[in-house]
């Protein structure tokens, strides 16, 4: 396959399938994309953020419906997620755009990012004096970030990866056909010293005893904490949890690989485990799961989908895998890997091509979405 995206190198005939030339970041992480993130701190500023990003090559926005009329844990989770996604290795720098009267203030978010060593700029619509001047000044700030954060390239491989995985359903084709290929990829990454982060906690909620048994060391306590947080709460994705209750835990988590759970991450929290598998406290709904995985540090996300959900994410390439023959036939241009005919090697090679800059199907179509899961109801 030829490298047709924005990676810093081209394709070589005889390379390790998961080797790539990545973008060096402070602290030693490696990006597979080089984005400037235009981050609205509140729903009220997301259209301005969109227009700023449209004017700057290499900039992407993350429109959402959060940051205002949220209280308590939801407010904290939104802010934590902003910090997490801005620290993803695919992000070179972040421009935070606020309105000026929201709960999650743009200047407070920018100050925290600056403390974390993230290249950051900030402005608010009320502070600048309106929509048009904010777009003009925001575009200048984003271009400045683009120029001042240009990264050198560095040789990288699976040991430098944080691979995100989410199955948005537990249909037969997902569990029996697609998940084994993804699980093999996860094991390749962890065996090389890389990290896997998995979203979709419904299997853990459906079988708490198996979830505890799958955890290693201190992670068992983290699993208990997760189960306690969700006890008595309605499932975010009811159909997935019902499907999980009807199947063995090993089957519903097959896409995560066979390694033990080494950590459980709060939604929006970056992964800190050295290698192996961590679970993100996120539902399996794709847009919310993908943002949780990106905040955890995933440079690329593998999405297993029976129905062929075509949506990607603005900050990380998404590789779509389906084990449904009808879906693969109907949505051939939206599915990266047809698991009904592909092998684990085929999936590994496709992901490797994307790591080296080849566009995933969602990137080629420009179809992305950004959403943050909620803890409770908001006004």
C-alpha positions, -999 to +999 in steps of 0.1 A: +000+000+000+012+035-007+014+062+020-010+089+009-016+108+041+004+133+061+031+110+077+067+122+074+079+092+054+068+070+025+064+033+022+093+008+020+089-027+007+106-047+035+100-030+068+085-042+101+047-038+095+043-016+126+074+006+121+070+042+111+086+076+111+068+096+138+067+131+151+088+137+182+071+152+212+085+166+245+087+138+270+095+111+245+061+103+230+057+099+192+028+112+171+016+095+139-001+128+128+010+164+133-021+184+142-028+218+158-059+214+179-084+243+180-103+234+212-135+252+221-138+253+259-176+255+255-204+247+231-209+284+225-175+288+208-173+257+187-185+273+154-157+299+158-132+271+165-144+254+133-138+285+112-104+291+127-093+255+119-107+258+084-082+286+077-051+269+089-034+239+072-028+211+097-054+224+122-084+205+134-113+216+157-131+195+182-167+208+184-188+195+213-218+204+234-201+207+268-184+233+290-215+252+302-244+243+326-225+213+339-218+207+376-197+185+398-182+154+382-194+163+347-176+196+349-145+179+362-146+152+335-150+177+307-120+197+318-100+165+324-108+153+288-097+187+274-064+182+291-061+146+279-068+152+242-045+182+241-017+159+254-022+132+228+010+126+208-007+135+176-012+171+188+017+195+183+000+224+201-035+236+212-054+269+207-082+271+234-112+292+223-137+303+248-168+325+250-159+342+283-188+333+306-187+295+306-180+272+336-149+257+319-130+288+312-106+289+283-079+307+302-080+282+330-077+253+306-048+270+288-030+277+321-032+240+330-019+229+296+010+254+299+018+239+333+019+204+316+043+216+290+018+217+261+024+245+236-008+265+239-025+298+229-058+311+242-085+337+234-122+343+241-149+358+220-159+383+246-123+391+254-114+398+218-146+416+210-167+395+187-168+366+163-150+381+133-120+394+152-117+362+171-116+342+139-089+365+126-068+365+157-074+328+163-062+319+128-030+339+134-024+321+167-030+287+151-006+295+123+020+306+149+015+273+167+019+255+134+052+272+128+067+271+163+059+235+170+072+218+138+085+185+150+114+165+137+109+129+127+121+098+146+121+061+139+094+043+159+077+010+161+051-009+181+069-002+214+060+035+209+023+028+203-007+033+224-033+014+204-069+023+210-096-004+206-134-003+207-161-027+197-194-009+195-214-041+194-211-078+203-227-093+172-216-127+161-195-113+133-177-090+157-170-116+184-162-146+162-147-130+130-134-095+136-123-096+173-097-124+169-079-103+143-079-072+165-069-093+195-039-106+176-029-070+168-032-060+204-010-089+215+016-079+189+017-044+203+020-054+239+046-081+231+067-054+216+064-033+247+036-010+235+003-002+252-033-010+244-062+010+257-097-004+253-130+014+256-164-002+262-168-013+298-200-032+293-183-067+295-169-057+329-203-046+342-219-077+329-195-101+346-178-085+376-162-117+389-145-124+355-135-087+353-118-089+387-101-122+377-088-106+345-070-078+365-034-080+377-019-065+408-033-031+418-056-032+388-080-055+407-087-026+431-092-002+402-117-027+386-136-028+420-137+010+420-151+011+385-178-015+393-187+006+424-190+038+404-215+022+380-234+001+405-271+008+401-266+032+372-283+025+339-260+012+312-250+039+286-253+012+258-280-012+270-279-035+240-242-041+244-245-049+281-274-073+274-252-090+247-223-092+271-244-109+298-253-136+272-217-145+263-185-155+281-162-127+293-134-141+272-155-138+241-168-102+248-132-090+254-115-110+227-105-078+208-084-066+237-060-096+235-053-122+261-031-101+284-043-091+319-059-057+327-030-036+341-050-004+348-084+012+347-084+048+335-109+075+344-125+090+313-102+117+299-072+105+319-039+098+300-025+062+303+005+059+325+011+021+325+044+010+309+030-016+286+001-040+282-037-034+285-056-007+303-094-002+302-109+033+298-140+040+318-161+047+287-192+033+271-189+015+237-208+043+219-182+052+192-178+089+194-176+090+232-153+060+233-130+074+206-125+106+226-118+087+257-092+066+239-075+097+223-074+114+258-057+082+270-030+087+244-040+065+215-023+076+183-045+053+163-079+037+170-092+003+157-130+003+156-148-030+153-183-024+139-210-048+127-231-020+113-203-001+096-205+032+116-184+054+092-174+082+117-138+089+126-121+112+151-104+146+144-072+137+163-064+101+156-069+080+124-096+053+129-093+019+112-127+003+107-129-035+109-161-054+103-170-091+105-204-086+088-202-097+052-233-077+042-219-046+058-185-050+041-203-054+007-227-024+012-200-001+028-169-012+009-156+024+008-160+029+045-145-003+059-107-006+061-105-043+068-131-069+058-125-095+085-146-121+066-117-124+041-087-108+058-061-123+081-044-109+112-014-101+090-037-080+067-050-060+096-015-054+109-003-043+075-033-019+071-026-004+105+011-001+097+002+018+065-019+042+085+009+047+110+031+057+081+007+083+069-017+063+047-052+076+051-078+055+068-112+055+052-126+080+076-096+103+070-101+101+032-137+110+036-131+137+061-159+123+084-151+130+120-169+136+153-159+146+188-180+138+219-174+135+256-194+111+277-215+124+306-215+113+342-250+126+349-277+149+335-268+185+327-290+215+323 
